[in-house]
Amino acid sequence: MEEIDKDKAKTNPAAVFDKPADVAASKELQPGEKAKALQEWELDARLQDAAADEGMARKAEPGEKKGGAKSLLPEIKKAQRDLGAKPIPDEGAPTKFTP
């Protein structure tokens, strides 16, 4: 297995991992690094969902539903629960998040 770029994994996990469960299963990241990566992925997913709700979704690829890909939030939250990490509270706008 090829070594991952830890900095990239913590700031842009979707570029390093195929799915959120892969972050939780990673042997190369410490638990705190996994939590940070999942939190970044969660924030990105929330922003993408907000954009889709406002009609700014990317164009669907052939074979995808109109409006683009499904939300990854359920998968991210499951990976966070499996890890024991705390997800971002559901109330409030995703752009108002401050760690």
C-alpha positions as CSV (number, residue, x, y, z in Angstrom):
1,M,0.0,0.0,0.0
2,E,1.2,3.4,-0.9
3,E,1.9,6.0,1.9
4,I,-0.7,8.8,2.1
5,D,-0.1,12.5,2.2
6,K,-1.2,13.2,5.8
7,D,-1.5,17.0,5.3
8,K,-3.7,16.5,2.3
9,A,-5.7,13.8,4.1
10,K,-6.5,16.2,6.9
11,T,-7.4,19.2,4.7
12,N,-8.9,17.5,1.6
13,P,-9.8,13.9,2.6
14,A,-11.9,13.3,-0.5
15,A,-8.7,13.7,-2.6
16,V,-7.0,10.9,-0.6
17,F,-9.8,8.5,0.5
18,D,-12.6,6.9,-1.6
19,K,-15.2,7.0,1.1
20,P,-15.5,8.3,4.7
21,A,-15.2,4.8,6.2
22,D,-11.7,4.6,4.7
23,V,-10.6,7.5,6.9
24,A,-11.9,5.7,10.1
25,A,-10.1,2.5,8.9
26,S,-6.8,4.2,8.1
27,K,-3.8,2.8,9.9
28,E,-1.7,5.8,8.9
29,L,-3.7,8.5,10.8
30,Q,-3.9,8.9,14.5
31,P,-7.5,9.2,16.0
32,G,-7.3,13.0,16.2
33,E,-6.1,13.2,12.6
34,K,-9.0,11.0,11.5
35,A,-11.5,13.2,13.4
36,K,-10.0,16.3,11.8
37,A,-10.2,14.7,8.3
38,L,-13.8,13.7,8.8
39,Q,-14.7,17.1,10.2
40,E,-13.3,18.7,7.0
41,W,-15.1,16.2,4.8
42,E,-18.3,16.9,6.8
43,L,-18.0,20.7,6.3
44,D,-17.3,20.2,2.6
45,A,-20.4,17.9,2.3
46,R,-22.6,20.5,4.1
47,L,-21.4,23.3,1.8
48,Q,-22.1,21.1,-1.3
49,D,-25.6,20.3,0.1
50,A,-26.3,24.0,0.7
51,A,-25.1,24.8,-2.8
52,A,-27.3,22.1,-4.3
53,D,-30.3,23.4,-2.2
54,E,-29.7,26.9,-3.8
55,G,-29.5,25.5,-7.3
56,M,-25.8,25.6,-7.6
57,A,-25.2,21.9,-7.9
58,R,-22.7,20.6,-10.4
59,K,-24.1,19.1,-13.6
60,A,-25.0,15.4,-13.3
61,E,-22.7,12.9,-14.9
62,P,-24.1,10.3,-17.3
63,G,-26.0,7.7,-15.1
64,E,-26.4,10.1,-12.2
65,K,-29.6,11.6,-11.0
66,K,-30.3,15.2,-11.9
67,G,-28.6,17.5,-9.4
68,G,-25.4,15.5,-9.1
69,A,-24.2,13.0,-6.5
70,K,-26.0,12.1,-3.3
71,S,-25.0,13.6,-0.1
72,L,-22.1,12.0,1.8
73,L,-23.3,13.3,5.1
74,P,-24.8,10.0,6.3
75,E,-21.6,8.1,5.5
76,I,-19.5,10.8,7.2
77,K,-21.6,10.9,10.3
78,K,-21.4,7.0,10.5
79,A,-17.6,7.1,10.2
80,Q,-17.5,9.8,12.9
81,R,-19.7,7.7,15.2
82,D,-17.6,4.6,14.6
83,L,-14.5,6.7,15.5
84,G,-16.1,8.3,18.5
85,A,-15.6,11.8,16.9
86,K,-18.2,14.6,17.4
87,P,-20.0,15.7,14.2
88,I,-20.9,19.4,13.6
89,P,-24.3,20.2,15.1
90,D,-27.1,20.0,12.6
91,E,-28.6,23.4,13.4
92,G,-27.3,26.6,11.7
93,A,-25.8,27.4,8.3
94,P,-22.7,25.4,7.3
95,T,-20.9,28.7,6.4
96,K,-21.3,29.8,10.1
97,F,-19.2,26.9,11.4
98,T,-16.2,27.8,13.5
99,P,-14.1,25.1,15.2
